[in-house]
Amino acid sequence: MPSKKNPAISKDPTASRPNMPGYGLPKSKKGMLAWQWAAKQLTRSRQYWIITVRPDARPHAMPVWGLWLDGMFYFSTGSKTRKAKNLASNPHCIVATEDAAQAVIMEGTATPVRDVSVIRKFLPLYGKKYKWDMSSMKDDLSSFNEPVFAVDPAVVFGQIEKTFSKTATRWTFPHTRAKNRA
């Protein structure tokens, strides 16, 4: 979880236009999306796509359930799943929301959560969001037998299909918060 004492961590990311030659994006910032819009999409999405990289460099995509919480994306998966194995050898990944008409695509780094207080916060919120009884998974997640990953964003892209050329926005995060999840 991000430290509330570190102002660089709680600061909103820097917004700019994505580099998309030939798409007619304006040079001005007028019409760009606010970070709060992206955070809302990340919070309300029910399903997310996670794209990881296999050891042989082939991509792997799977839908997951997860939570946007304290500026990071949290999800759990089985330790023997392809995505968990991929993240163990290469933590770089992409997380995308389910609604391509109001897309949010996050590039970041996933690390296993090793803080029981974070797991305790994650479990009831996840259970409530998905109406899923997490009691059978509580011990495995809390003892780190099965992973909960936190994806720390580096770059996030947002776009609204109907107003794409005006709203396409890129947010960059100049810091890493991985050390705060210890």
N, C-alpha and C positions, 0 to 999 in steps of 0.2 A: 504494500500500500504506500502511496506517496506520503512523504513526511509533511505535516502541516506547518512545520517550522521552517521549511526551505521554500522561500518565495519563488525561486526559479522553477520548482516543480509544480506549483499550483498555478503558475502563469499560463494564460491561454497561448496556444501556438501562434506562429506567424502565418498570416494568410497572404497568398500570392496567386497568380494565374498558373495553371499547369502549362508545361511546354508541349504544345500540340500544333506544330506547324501545319498550315493548310486547313485548319478547322475554323478560322475566322474569329478567334477569341479576341476581345478588345484588349488593348494595352492598359487601360485604366482599371482601377479597382471597383468602379461603379457596377453594382449588380452582383458582386461576389457574395457568397453565402457566409453567414455568421457562424462561428464555431459552435454556438449553442444549437444551431440547426443540426449540425452533424452529430453532436452529442445526443440530441433528442432521437435521431434516427438510430444511433447505436444502442440507445436504451430501449426503444420500443420494438425493435426487430425481434421476431420470435425465433427464426432460424437464421443462421449465419453460414457462410461458406468459408472454410479454412483451406488454404492452399499451402502445402508444404513441399519440400524437395527430398526425393529419395537419394540414397547414397550414390546412385549412378546418374544423378542429376535430372531424372525424369520428374515432372511435377505430379502431385497427387492432390486431388480436391475431394472434399467431403463436407456435407452439411453437419453442423453441430448446434447444440443449444448453448447459450452462454449469457453472461452479464457484462454490461458496461458499468463499471464501478470504480469510483475514485480515479478516473482518467486512464483506466486500463481495461482490457477485455479479458474476462476470466471464463474458462471452460474446463470441464473434466472429460476424461476419456480413459479407456482401459490402457494399462501399461503395455499390453501386447499388440495394440492397434498399429496400423501402418503410420498414422499421423504421429503417435507418441514415439515410435522408433525413428521416424524422420526427424522430429524435433530434438531427439537425443543426439543426433549426429550433426544437425544444422538447425539452429534455433530461429533462423529467419523464416518468416511466413507472411501470408496475406490473409486478412480477415475482411469479408465483404458482407454487407447486410443483404437481406432477401429481396428487397424491392429495387429492381434495376431502374425503375422510372424515377426514383429518388435515391440514387446510389451513394453509398459511402464505402470506400475501399481503403483499408488501412494496411500499410506495410510496417512491419515491426519485428520485434524479437520476443520469442516465447521462452519463459523460464518456469520450471516447476516451483510452485509456492511451497515454501518451507517454514511457514509461520502458522502455527495452529490457530491463532486469533483470526487470521485472514480466512482460514477454512471455516471457522465457526461463524463468521459473518457471511460467507458465501453460501453455506448450506441452506439456511432458512430463506434467503432471498431467492435462490435458485428454485427451491421447493415451491415457494409462493408463485413465482412467475410461471412455472410450468405445471403447477398443480400436481406435483410429483412427490411422493413420499420418499424422502432422502434418508430415512432412518436406517435402512439396510446398508447404505453406502457410507454412513457417517464414520464408522471405525476405520474402514480402509482408507478413506480420504484423510482423516485426522492423523492417522499413523503413517501417512505417506506411502502406503502400499500401492495405492492407485493415485495417479497424478491429477492435480488441478494445475492448469497452466495460467499464467498471466502474460498477456501480450502487451508489451510496452510500445506504443506507436512511435515511429520515426517520421513517417509521412502519411498524411491522410488526404484522399481526394473525395470531393463531393460534387454531385451534379444532378440537376433536375432535367429530365428528358425534354419537357415542353419548352424550357427556356435555357437549354444547354449552352448556347454560345454566350449568353450573358452571365450565367450562374456558375460555370465551371470554376472550381476553387481548389487550391492545394494548401494544406496547412503543414508546416514543418515544426518539429519538436527538437530544439537544440540540446536537449539533455537526455540522459538515460536514468530511469528510476529503478533499474534491476537491483541495485544494492539495497534499496529500501524494502525489498520483499524478503530479504535474507532468510 
